[in-house]
Amino acid sequence: MTKSVLVTGATGFIGSRLVNELINKQYDVTSLIRKGKQGNPKSNIIYGDLTDEKIDFKDLKFDCVFHLASHTPLEKNKKILEKVNLEGTKKLFKEIKDITKSIIYISGLGVYGETGEKIIDESQEYNPNTNFVKIRLDAEKYLKEKSLENKIDFSVVHFGDVYGPDGWFYEMLVKRLKKNMFRMPKGGDYFKGFVHVEDAVGSMISVLENNSFGESFIVADSMPATFKEFSDYTADEINVNHPGSVPTFLAKAIVGGDLIKLLTTSMKVSNKKITKIYQFKYPNYKEGVTQVISELKKKNRI
């Protein structure tokens, strides 16, 4: 029997690829997108925003809702973040609580805060250190609690830094490396968990297909690397100079303190749990970046 799923944030960098892959796998997909955006025409498109008073789901019922829609840390206004990421999530839940069997909530590794040099897994306690992450965590706690009350299956996926041929990797890293304009706060000497967008999508679908609910999952590849190593490798792949450094105070002034704190918080993570149900196509950033750069070259985008 074909499973019916709803994807919020369905036109985003990750969400659009999730929709495509779900359709490829013969799911009946509904995309929640904002007016003016172009969704996948093979999906059932519903126009709406998390802040709308009412979203008309037209008597649809879902086996699962993948909730990806949110403002990013680029949004500096705390009230706007709360309105969309927290209050919007609460409104969405009220709309879907009687029409879905399960919810998969997408978040980030920032929930763990400063973890030092140790390699962490899902048993690590949450310790958020930015307003952005605190608000996202409040939304997660609300969904978890309300799902339990309403007998809805719930899981959360915490992504590392998701890269691919669009999004921050192309817009903020590749383009600026080409122009010799990219600079790393604190010299890039902080560990990150990177994950290719195809593996981000594959892992989400695996959570659903393996019925892995009542769980949280860390999704990053098997090779923790510093942001400097990642950026230098990308520069080598496109034959440009390695990027330089920028003082943290200057970076904060340009893009905001929350985003810089998230970026420069060093974290080493274990993906042992997710690899029990999902096999990574790109188990380390070198294989993944090489593939993305190859794709960009084929499309004459670099």
N, C-alpha and C positions, 0 to 999 in steps of 0.2 A: 504493500500500500504506500502510495506517495506521501511523503511527509510535507506538511505545510509549515513554512517558517516566515517570520518577520525580521527584517534587518533595519534598525535605525542607523542614521548616518550612512545611508546606502550609496551616497555619491562621493564619500570621502576616499582618501588614499587606500585605506585598508578595506572599508566597507564595500566599495565598488568591486574590488577583487573577490571579496567574500560572496557577493551576489552572483558574480560570473561563475565562480566555482560551484556554488550550490545549484545553479541552473544546469551546469555541465553534468552534475551528479543526479539530475532528474528530480530535484526538489521543486515543490510549488512555492515560489518565492514572492513575497510582498515586500516592496521597498518603500520605506517612509522617507520622503525627501521634501525639502523646502521648495516653495514656488520659485520658478525661474531656473531651477536646476534640471539637468538632463539625466534621468535614470535609465537603467537598462530596460529597453522596450520589451524584452522577453519576460520581465517580471511584472507583477501586478503593482502598479504605481499608485501610492496614496500620497497626496500632497498635505503636508502638515509640519508643524514646528512644535518642539517640546514645550514652548511657552504658550501655545494656543489653548484657549479655554476648553475646546473640544476637538478631538480628532475623530473623523468618521471612518471606522474600520469596516463599515458596510456588511455587518453580520458575518464577518470572517472569523475563523477559529484557527489557532496555531498550535503545532506541536512544540515549537520553541520560538522564543524571541531572543535575537542577538542584539544586545543594547550597546551600540558603539557611539551614538551621537553625543557630542559634548563640545564645549569650547576648549581650546588648547591653552597651554601656559603662556602663549603669546598675548592672551587677553589679560591685561593688568588690573582691570576693574573688578574688585571683589564682589560687588553687588551683582554685576552681570554674570560672573561665574556662578554665584549662588542661584540666581534666577534660572539659568539654563541647566547647569550640571546637577544641582540638588533639587530645587523646586520643580524643574522640568522632568526629572526622573520620577519624582513623587506623582506628578500629574499623569505621566505615562503609565505608571503602575496601576493607577485607578482605572485607566482605560482598558488595560489588558488583563487584569486579574481574573476576570471571568471567561476569558477567551484563549488562554494559553495554558499548556501543561508544564512548561519549563522556561527558565530565563537563564541566559549566559551573559554575564556582565563583564565588559572589557575595561581594564584599568592598566596601571603601570607599576613598575618596580619602585617608584618613589614612595609608596606606602611604607616601605621598610626604613626609610630615612638613612641616617649614618650607621653603617654596619662594620666599618673598619676593614681589616685585612682578611677576616675569616670568610669562608665560602658559606653562603646561607642557602637554606631551602624553605619550603612552605611552612615549616615549624617556627620560623623567625617571627617574633612579635612585631606588629605594626608600630611604627614610630615616625609618623610623617613630620616633615620640617618645613613645609611651605603651605600657604593658604590654599593654593590650587589643589594640592594632594589631600589636604584635610577635608575640603569640600567634596572631592570625589570619594573619599573614604566614608563620609557621612551618607552619601548616596548608596554606596555598597552596603553599609550596615542597615539602612532602611529597607532596601530590596531583600536582603537576606532575612530580616525579621518578618517582613510582611509576606514573603513567599512561604515561610514556615507556617505562619498563621493561616494562610489560604491554601495549604497543601499543594504548593507549586514547587517543582524541583528547581534548585538554584545552584549555580556554580559561578566562580569568578576566575578570570584569566588575567594574570599580570604580565604584560609584555615588557621586554627590554626595549631598546631603541630599534624600531622597525624601519628597515631601509629597503629601497627598491628604485625603479626607474622614474618615480615621481616623488612628491612629498619633500621633506626636509633634505634628504640625501641629494636630490638633484638640484632643488631650488637654492638651498643654503650652502651646500658643500661643493658639489661639482661645478656649478656655474661660477662660484666665487674663486675656487681654485684655478679655474681657467683664466680668470682675470687677475690672478695674484692678489685677491682681496680678502681671502679667508684668514682669520686669526683666531687662535684658540685661547679662551680664558685659562689662566694658570698653566699655560703651556701644554694642556691636554694630558697631564700626568694623573689621570684618574681612570679607574677600571669601569667598564660598562659591559652590559650584556646585550649583544647585538642579535637581531633576528631578521632574516630575509622575509619579505612580505608574503612569499608563497608558503613559507613555513608558519607564519603567523596565521594565515587563513587555514592551512591544513590542520593545525593544532586545534583551532576553534571547532572545526567540523568533527574532529576526532572525539572531542569532549561529548558532543551530542551523540555521535554514532556508537560510542562505547557506554553511553548512559552514565557518564562519570559525574553524577550530581552530588551535592552536599560536600563539595571539594573546592579547593583553590589550587591553581596551577601557575607556576613560574614558567614563562616561555621565552627562552633565549637560547642561542646556540651553545655548543659544548666548549667554546674557546673564549673565556673572558679575555678582553684586551683593553689596553688604554685607548682613550680617544685619540691620542697622538699616533699610536700604532695604526689605528683604523684610518685616520686621515692621511697619514704618510703613505700607506699602502694604496689608498685611492688615488693620491697624487701620482704615484709611480705608474699606476694603470693607465692614466691619461697623459703621461709624460709631461708633467709640470713640476715646478719646485714644491718642496715640502712647505706647508704653511708655517707662519710665525706665530708669536704669542701676543696677547693683548691683556693689559692689566684688568683684574676682576672688576674694579670700581668703574672702569670705562665701559666694560661689557654690560654691567648692570644698568648704567645710565641709558644705554641704547635699547636693550630688549627687556629690561626689568629684572628685579632681584630674584623672583620666584623661578624664572626660567633658567637663570645662571646657576642658582643653587641646585636645581634638579640636574642640570648638565654636569656640574663639577663635583657632585656627590659620588665618591668612588664606591663601587659595589661589585663583588664577585658572587655569582649565583650558580647553583646547581640545577640542571634541567632533568635530573634523574627521573623525577615523577612523571613529567609529560612524555618522556621517551618510552615509558612503559605502554603507552597507547598510541604514540605517533612517532614515525621515523622521519627525521629531518632530511630534506633534500640537500640542504646546505649546512652541514654540521659545524662549519667554521666560517668566520667572516671573509677569509681570503677567497674561498670558493664562491661565496655569495656575491662579493663585490666584483670579482672577475666576470661573473655571469651578467650582472647588471650593466657594467661598463660595455660589455660585448653587445648587449641589447640596445643600449643607447647609441652605440656606433652604427649598428645596422640601420637604425631609424634616423641616422644623420642628425642626432640631437647634440652630439659633441664632436 
